[in-house]
Structures are given as C-alpha cells and as structure tokens.
Amino acid sequence: MSVYDPIAMMPYSEPPLTERTRFKKLNREQKAAFKSLVVSAITHYWETEKQIPFGESMADIRHWLTEAFAEDYGILLKEDTELKNYLMTLVISSINKLLKAERQIQEKKNP
C-alpha cells in the first residue's frame, strides 16, 4: 500500500448547487420527493421527542430539509413564507396521522 494516495490528498468541496428556487417552482416529482423527505424527518422527530416541532427545533428541521434536498437534487429551496407554511401544514397532518395510528394500536391492545 502506497503512502502517497492522491484521492486522500484531494480537498473535498461541496458540489455546486445548480439553482436556487422557490418551492412553488418545483415540478411534481420534486415536490413529492420533498414531501417524502419532510414526512420522514417529522416522523423521526415525533418518535424521538414526542413533541410537535416548533420554533428553534422547526427551524433546525427546515434547515436540514433544505440542505438534504439540495444535496439530492442540486436545488436549494428559498426559505420563504410559502415554504414555512407548507411545512407547518405538513407537520400538522403528519403528526395527526401518527397519533391516529398510535390510537388504533392502543385500541387493538385494549379493546
């Protein structure tokens, strides 16, 4: 094994983002992928914290989501009011579905 490894010596740099856009400008497939990413992040947060993300925790999730989406699709979403409102609506509906599923499991255990 050689001490000189050119791959290990190359500095890592983030791939350049191809564009910066608003959520409403995404196509249908990109919106579906973003929604799936949001639902999985909210589900994970709910399962670990058992709280509705709000304030700083929601800002952290939103920031992580935009970075993850940019990494996957090369599109950095602008964190505008429309995106924030969409995320809050999706958070509410996702947590309601999780609560409904938990309630159904409890009802099956204790009829």
C-alpha positions in Angstrom: 0.0 0.0 0.0 1.4 3.3 -1.0 1.9 6.2 1.4 1.0 8.6 -1.5 -2.7 8.4 -2.0 -3.9 11.2 -4.4 -7.5 10.6 -3.6 -7.0 11.1 0.1 -5.0 14.3 -0.5 -7.6 15.9 -2.7 -9.6 18.5 -0.7 -13.3 17.8 -0.6 -15.5 20.6 -1.8 -19.3 20.6 -1.9 -20.7 20.2 -5.4 -22.0 23.4 -6.8 -25.7 23.9 -6.5 -27.3 24.2 -9.9 -30.1 26.6 -8.9 -31.9 28.4 -6.0 -35.6 28.4 -6.3 -38.9 28.7 -4.5 -40.9 25.7 -3.5 -43.8 26.5 -5.9 -41.4 26.4 -8.9 -40.6 22.7 -8.3 -42.1 20.1 -10.6 -44.5 17.4 -9.4 -41.8 14.7 -8.8 -39.6 17.1 -6.9 -42.5 18.2 -4.7 -43.3 14.6 -4.0 -39.7 13.8 -3.1 -39.5 16.8 -0.8 -42.8 15.8 0.9 -41.5 12.3 1.5 -38.3 13.8 3.0 -40.4 16.1 5.2 -42.7 13.3 6.4 -39.7 11.0 7.3 -38.0 13.9 9.2 -41.2 14.7 11.1 -41.8 11.0 11.9 -38.3 10.6 13.2 -38.6 13.8 15.3 -42.0 12.7 16.7 -40.7 9.2 17.6 -37.7 10.6 19.4 -39.1 13.7 21.1 -42.9 13.1 21.3 -43.4 16.9 20.7 -44.6 19.0 17.8 -41.6 20.8 16.3 -41.9 24.5 16.8 -39.6 27.5 17.0 -35.9 26.6 17.0 -36.5 22.9 16.5 -38.7 23.5 13.5 -36.0 26.0 12.1 -33.4 23.2 12.5 -35.6 20.7 10.7 -36.3 23.2 7.9 -32.6 24.0 7.5 -31.7 20.3 7.4 -34.5 19.6 4.9 -33.4 22.3 2.5 -29.7 21.1 2.7 -30.7 17.4 2.2 -32.9 18.3 -0.8 -30.1 20.5 -2.2 -27.7 17.6 -1.8 -30.0 15.1 -3.6 -31.4 17.3 -6.3 -29.0 20.2 -6.7 -31.8 22.7 -5.9 -31.5 25.0 -2.9 -35.0 26.0 -1.7 -35.5 29.5 -0.6 -36.8 29.6 3.0 -39.7 31.9 2.3 -43.2 32.2 3.8 -44.7 29.8 1.4 -42.2 27.0 2.3 -42.7 27.7 6.0 -46.5 27.5 5.7 -46.3 24.3 3.6 -44.0 22.7 6.2 -46.3 23.6 9.1 -49.3 22.2 7.3 -47.4 19.0 6.6 -46.2 18.8 10.2 -49.7 19.0 11.5 -51.2 16.5 9.1 -48.2 14.1 9.6 -48.5 14.2 13.4 -52.2 13.7 13.2 -51.7 10.6 11.1 -49.1 9.3 13.6 -51.4 10.0 16.6 -54.3 8.2 14.8 -52.1 5.2 14.1 -50.9 5.1 17.8 -54.5 5.4 18.9 -55.5 2.4 16.7 -52.7 0.3 18.1 -53.8 1.2 21.7 -57.4 0.2 20.9 -56.3 -3.1 19.5 -54.3 -3.8 22.6 -57.0 -2.7 25.0 -60.4 -3.3 23.4 
